[in-house]
Amino acid sequence: MKYKSLIGFVWGVVIVSMFTSCLKDINNIYNPGTTAAVVRQHGDSALMMANTRFGWIYATGLSSYSEGKCLLVSFDYDPSLPENADAEQKGYYTVTLQGGTAVDQQNAKSPLTDTHKLLTNEQPVLAVNPYDSVLYIKLEDHLFLPSACRTTEGRTLSWQLTYDPAQQPVVEDQKSVYSLYLRAAATTGKPEDKAEEIIGVINAFNLSNFIKDMREQGGSDADMYIQIHYIDQINPEDSTQFTWGVTDPLLIN
């Protein structure tokens, strides 16, 4: 997706959410703000719908997206509509789509990138925000991941999430924790006439291959936790000097 200001988008959107867990609990017209969604053909129907943290939603505008497309959507839900009288029985809610933005999506990949040196034009990832309960979510196999990065305006960033397929989990507080590494690199060098700024971005990473590989290494079918490592500081005078940050363990299933 296009980059937007960090304060205005990634963290600020949490304010508009009521943190409801299901639309069946809503009695009035409701807009939850920006919400992560994965578009699918629903059940035996020919209708394209979106899977969200509120459940399945249907709007005619979703037909313009392809199967498996990851979006950020805004919608109005009106429980008084005749179409929503038996929504629970049908398994989806009819909504009015106010907007939709495609999210950059890719697979979590192996092998693990070399963690001892920077990528070409690598940018520091200042924060990974799994505590944003609106935009951080795992839907189906897709992990929607809000991040903050320092770069210069107008540069395109390439994001990647890699892992060691042969890794064994680290056990912390009786949790089996696996590691993935998030990195961002600009596709061009730094313009000399532009100052750096902080941007926010949402990526959607497909974890299906990662989960499969960890299961083949003997991982349990019970709860799986991950930690996301990211380069949070780079010495501007000496790029061989950089440090790694890491999230707390995150439950993904």
N, C-alpha and C positions, 0 to 999 in steps of 0.2 A: 504494500500500500504506500501511498505518498506520505512523506514525513510531515509531521505537524509539531507544533510546539509542545514541549514536554509537559509544562504545567497545564496548558489548555486542553490537552487530549488524554494522554496516558493516565495521569494520576487524577485529573479533575473530573473525569467521567464517573468516578465512583460516587460522587455526590448525588447524582440524579437517580441512583438506583434505590429501590425500596428493599432490595435483598430478599424479595419473595422467592420461594423455591418452585412454585407451580402456579400457572394461570388460573387453575380451578379455585384458588383462594381469593381471587379478585372479584369485587362486586361492582366496580365502577370502571369507566374508561381509563385505561392505564397505558403509559409509555415508559418502559424500563430504562430508556436511554440506549446507548450503544451496547450491543450484545453480540457475542461470538456465535457463529452459526456454520453448519456444514450442510450443503444442499444435497438432497438425495431424492430418488423416486421412492415414494412412501408405500410400503406394503405391496399389495397386489394392484394398487391403482396405477394410473398413468400420470398422476399428478406429481410435480416437483415441489417438494417441501423443504423445510430447513429444520434440522435438529439443533436445539438450543438448550441452555441450562433450565429453561422453563418448560421444556417438552417440545413436541413437534408443532410447528406453525405452518399455516398455508396462506399464501397470497398469490394472486395471478402473476405478479411481477417476478416471482421466483422461477418461472418457466424460462426466463432468458439466461439462466445460469446452467452450467453443465454439471453432471453428476460428480460429486466429490469436491465441489468448489467451496473453499473456505471464505467466509465473509464476516464483515462487521455490519450489522443491520440495526435499523431503528424502526420500530413499528408501534401502532396503536392497537390495543386489544379492547374490544367492546363486548362484554359478556351478554349484553341484551340482544345482540344480533341473532336472528333465527338460526343461522348456520352454527352458532355455538351452543344451542339448546342441548344437543347431545354430544358435545365435544369429547367428553371423557370416553364415551362408548366408541366413537369413531377413532379416537387415539390422536387427534390433532385439533388445534385451535385456529380458527380463521381470523386473520389480522389484516390491517391496512398497512402496507409497507410504506414507510416514509423515506427510506434511503438505504442503499447498500453499497459497500465498498469492498472490492476484492482484496484479500490479504495475500501477501507473498507466502507461498508455501513450497516446501521441499521436504525430502526425506532426511531423517537422521541417518548418517552414513558411517561406514567403517571403510578403511582403518582410521584410527585416531591420527589427527594431524600432529606434526612434531611440536611438542609443547615447550621445547627448549629454544625456539627462535620464532620471530615474528613472521607473519605472512607479509607479502608485498603490500605496502600501503595500509597495514593494519591500523585500526582505530580502537582506542580504549572503550570498553563497554563499562560505563560508570555504574550501572545497576541493572539487575534482573529482578523484576518485581512480581514474584509469585503471590504476593499478599494482596494484589488487586483482584478482589473476588468477582469483579465484573468481567475483566478481560483475560485474566489467567484462568484457563480451564482446559481440561482434556475432554474433547468431544470425539467419540468413537476412537480412532487411533491418532487423532490430531491434537498436538499440544499447542495451544495458543499462548504465546510467550511475550509479554510486554517487556521491553528493554529500553534503556537510555544509553545513548552513545554520543561521544564528542567528535564532531567532524566540521567541515566547512560547507556552507550553503551551496547547493547545486550539485554536489558530488553524489554519485550513485554508489550505494553500498551493497556488497555481496555478503550475505550471512550464511553461516554453516554451523551445523551441530554434528559433531563426530564423537566416536566412542571406540574403545578397544573391545572387539567382539569376544576376546578370550578372558576378559577380566573376571575376577571373583569379587563378590560383594564385600564391603566393609560392614561389620556388624556394630551398630551404634544403638544403645538402649533397646536391644532386642529387635532392631530393624535391620533388614538386609538392604544396604544402600549401594547403588551403582552410580558410576560417574559418566557424565557427558560434558563436552567442551563446546561452548558457544563462542564464535569468533566473527568479527566483522572486518571487512577490508574494502577500501575504496577502489573503484575501478580506474581511477586516475590519480596522479600525484597532487599534492597540496598546492592550490593557487597561492602565489605570494601576496596577492592584493586582497585576500579575504581572511577575516578572523574566524577562529573556530567558534562553534556554538553547540549547545546541547540539543539533541533531538530525541523524540520518542518514536518508537516503531513497534508494531505488532507483527510477529512472524508465526506461522503455523507449521509445525514440524510433524511429519508422519513418523510415529514411533514403532510401527508394526515390525519392521526388520530388527530394530533394537530389542524389542520384547521377545521376538522369536529367538534371537541369538542368545539372550540371557537365559531363556528357558532351556536351550540346548546345552548350556554350560551347567545345568543342574539347578537353575533358579526355581524357587518354589512357585506354585500356582496361587499362593496366598498373596498378601499385600506386597507390592513392589514399590520401593522408594528410590528416588534418584537425587543426585546433587548436580547442579549445573555450575561448572567452572568457567570463568571468563577473565580475560586480561583487563584489569581495572586501572592500571597506571603504566604509562610508557614515558621514560625519560626523554624529553625532547632533544637533549644534547647528546644522548648516547642510547640508540634504540636497542642495544643489546641488554639494556637494563629495563626490566619490566616486572610487574607483580601480578599474581593471580588472586582473584576473589572467588568466593564460592557461596552458593545458597545453602540454606538449611535443607535437611532431607525433605523431599516432596513426595507425597503419595500420588501414584499415577494410575492405580486400578482399584 
